Amino acid sequence: MERVSQQAPEQAPHQPPEQAAEQTSGQATGQTPVQITQSQASRLRTPLMGMVITMAVLCGILAVMWFANPEPNTPYTRDEDVQEAAVGANSITEYSPISPEVPEGWTANYARWDTRAEHSVDVWEVGYTTNEVNFVGFAQTDEATAGWVNSETNLANPTGTRTISGLEFETREASGRQYFVLEAENNHIDGTTVVISSDAEPEELQAGLQAIIDSIGAELPEPTEEDAEWTEITDEP
């Protein structure tokens, strides 16, 4: 009786799990992993390096432009030439537009001849920023209506009267702002209606009131060629 020799089946050599997984994946998909040669990798890196260099150059140019044009240390402050604008408006109005000598350091936010279409009133108006960054302004017209006065004073309620330099003003106040209304019948200088408004403290307010009142009816210098051009532009329909 023959002996049947039994041998244990050969076992595959031990492989790390990662290698076994790669082989299994490759066998499952039937694809060989893509391998990039050194020359191919070099060609792929070339465009990337070009982009990096281009960005660096652009950043350098922007930096040079930035430092060559630095932001100003002080903010821009608007300051209109009130007298120049008043001289220009003087040829349009039948009265002398107010051009006050305000305290040094005050700046004019606006100085303009305007039309309040809703009231059919033409107005000369100027607004100032004071040294304490408060507001003092006025509006002047010879066509005043009750509606226009109420609009200029934001419907503020009357609080009384105040006489300054012989002129009687109606005082109004609302929302932290004071108004001084000189009606035409109380203006014995040029017969215009003047509305002064301000949120300034008493000292600055008094200085502004006095400067404006002293300029009512004051003569203005003769217009220059530039003023004439301004008038032509204003008269255009």
C-alpha positions in Angstrom: 0.0 0.0 0.0 1.5 3.3 -1.1 1.9 6.1 1.2 0.5 9.4 0.1 2.7 12.1 1.1 0.9 15.2 2.2 2.5 18.6 1.8 1.2 21.9 3.0 0.3 24.3 0.2 2.9 27.0 -0.4 2.0 30.4 1.1 2.6 33.7 -0.6 5.3 35.8 1.0 4.1 38.3 3.5 3.4 41.8 2.0 2.6 45.1 3.8 -1.1 46.0 3.7 -0.4 49.1 1.6 1.4 47.1 -1.2 -1.2 44.4 -1.1 -3.9 47.0 -1.5 -2.2 48.6 -4.4 -1.8 45.2 -6.1 -5.4 44.4 -5.5 -6.5 47.7 -6.9 -4.4 47.3 -9.9 -5.6 43.8 -10.5 -9.2 45.0 -10.0 -9.0 47.9 -12.5 -6.6 46.3 -14.9 -4.6 49.6 -15.1 -1.0 50.3 -14.4 -0.3 53.3 -12.1 0.8 56.4 -14.1 4.4 57.3 -13.6 5.8 60.7 -14.6 9.3 61.0 -15.8 11.7 63.6 -14.5 11.6 65.6 -17.7 7.8 65.6 -17.7 7.7 66.9 -14.1 10.2 69.6 -15.1 8.0 70.7 -18.0 4.9 70.8 -15.7 6.8 73.0 -13.1 7.9 75.5 -15.8 4.5 77.3 -16.3 3.9 77.3 -12.5 7.2 79.1 -11.9 6.3 81.6 -14.7 3.1 82.4 -12.9 4.8 82.9 -9.6 7.4 85.2 -11.2 4.7 87.2 -13.0 2.8 87.7 -9.8 5.9 88.8 -7.9 6.7 91.4 -10.6 3.1 92.7 -10.5 3.2 93.0 -6.8 6.5 94.9 -7.0 5.1 97.4 -9.5 2.0 98.0 -7.4 4.1 98.5 -4.3 6.3 101.1 -6.2 3.1 102.9 -7.4 1.7 102.9 -3.8 4.7 104.4 -2.2 5.2 106.9 -5.0 1.6 108.2 -4.4 1.0 108.0 -0.7 -2.3 109.0 0.8 -2.3 112.6 2.2 -1.8 112.9 5.9 -4.7 115.4 6.2 -8.2 114.9 4.7 -9.5 117.1 2.0 -11.5 120.0 3.3 -14.0 121.7 0.9 -13.8 125.5 1.0 -15.8 127.5 -1.5 -14.9 131.0 -2.5 -18.0 132.7 -1.1 -17.2 136.2 -2.4 -16.5 135.0 -5.9 -19.8 133.1 -6.0 -21.6 136.1 -4.6 -20.1 138.4 -7.2 -21.3 136.0 -9.9 -24.8 135.8 -8.4 -24.9 139.6 -8.0 -25.6 140.1 -11.7 -28.7 137.9 -11.4 -30.3 139.1 -8.2 -31.9 142.4 -7.5 -30.2 142.6 -4.2 -26.6 142.3 -3.0 -25.9 138.6 -2.0 -24.6 138.3 1.5 -20.8 137.5 1.6 -19.8 137.6 5.3 -16.3 137.9 6.8 -16.4 134.9 9.0 -13.8 134.0 11.6 -10.5 132.7 10.4 -10.5 128.9 10.1 -14.1 128.6 9.0 -14.6 126.8 5.7 -17.5 127.2 3.3 -19.2 123.9 2.4 -21.3 125.5 -0.3 -22.1 128.9 -1.8 -24.7 128.8 -4.5 -27.6 130.4 -6.3 -30.4 127.8 -6.2 -34.1 127.5 -7.1 -36.6 125.9 -4.7 -38.9 124.7 -7.4 -41.6 123.5 -5.0 -41.9 127.1 -3.7 -41.0 129.0 -6.9 -38.3 130.8 -4.8 -34.8 131.7 -6.0 -32.3 131.6 -3.1 -28.7 132.6 -2.4 -27.4 130.3 0.3 -24.1 129.6 2.0 -23.0 127.1 4.7 -19.9 127.0 6.9 -18.1 124.6 9.0 -16.7 126.3 12.1 -13.4 125.6 13.9 -15.3 123.4 16.3 -16.8 121.5 13.4 -20.2 122.9 13.8 -22.5 124.4 11.2 -23.5 128.0 10.5 -25.4 128.8 7.3 -28.0 131.2 5.8 -30.4 131.5 3.0 -31.5 134.8 1.4 -34.2 135.7 -1.0 -36.5 138.6 -2.1 -39.3 136.1 -3.0 -40.0 134.5 0.4 -43.2 132.7 1.1 -44.4 131.2 4.4 -43.9 127.7 2.9 -40.3 128.5 2.0 -39.6 129.8 5.5 -41.1 126.7 7.1 -39.1 124.5 4.8 -35.8 126.3 5.6 -36.5 126.0 9.3 -37.6 122.3 9.1 -41.0 123.3 10.5 -39.4 124.3 13.8 -41.7 126.0 16.3 -41.2 129.7 17.1 -39.6 130.3 20.5 -39.6 134.2 20.5 -37.8 137.1 19.0 -34.3 138.5 19.3 -33.0 141.9 18.2 -29.4 142.0 16.8 -27.9 145.2 15.4 -31.3 146.8 15.3 -32.9 144.0 13.3 -35.7 141.8 14.8 -35.4 138.1 14.2 -38.0 135.5 15.0 -36.2 132.6 16.7 -37.1 128.9 16.2 -35.5 125.7 17.5 -35.8 122.0 16.7 -33.6 118.9 16.9 -30.6 120.7 18.4 -30.6 123.4 15.7 -31.5 127.1 16.1 -33.0 129.3 13.4 -33.2 133.1 13.1 -35.7 134.4 10.6 -35.4 138.0 9.4 -38.7 138.8 7.6 -38.6 141.2 4.7 -40.8 143.8 6.6 -38.3 143.8 9.5 -35.2 144.2 7.2 -34.8 147.9 6.7 -31.4 147.4 5.0 -32.3 145.7 1.7 -35.8 144.2 2.2 -34.7 140.6 1.8 -35.7 137.7 3.9 -32.8 135.9 5.6 -32.9 132.6 7.4 -29.9 131.8 9.5 -29.5 128.3 10.9 -26.8 126.8 13.3 -26.0 124.0 15.7 -22.9 125.9 17.0 -22.2 126.8 20.6 -23.1 130.3 21.7 -19.7 131.9 21.1 -19.4 130.6 17.5 -23.1 131.2 16.9 -22.8 134.9 17.9 -19.7 135.4 15.7 -21.6 133.9 12.7 -24.7 135.9 13.3 -22.8 139.1 13.5 -20.8 138.4 10.4 -23.9 137.6 8.4 -25.9 140.6 9.6 -23.0 143.0 9.0 -22.9 141.8 5.4 -26.5 142.4 4.6 -26.7 145.0 1.8 -22.9 145.4 1.5 -21.6 146.3 -1.9 -19.6 143.6 -3.8 -16.6 144.2 -6.1 -17.1 144.3 -9.8 -17.2 140.9 -11.5 -14.2 139.6 -13.3 -14.1 137.6 -16.6 -14.4 134.4 -14.6 -17.4 135.7 -12.8 -19.0 136.6 -16.1 -18.4 133.1 -17.4 -20.1 131.7 -14.2 -23.1 134.0 -14.8 -23.4 132.7 -18.4 -23.4 129.1 -17.2 -26.0 129.9 -14.5 -28.3 131.7 -17.0 -28.4 128.7 -19.3 -31.8 127.0 -19.5 
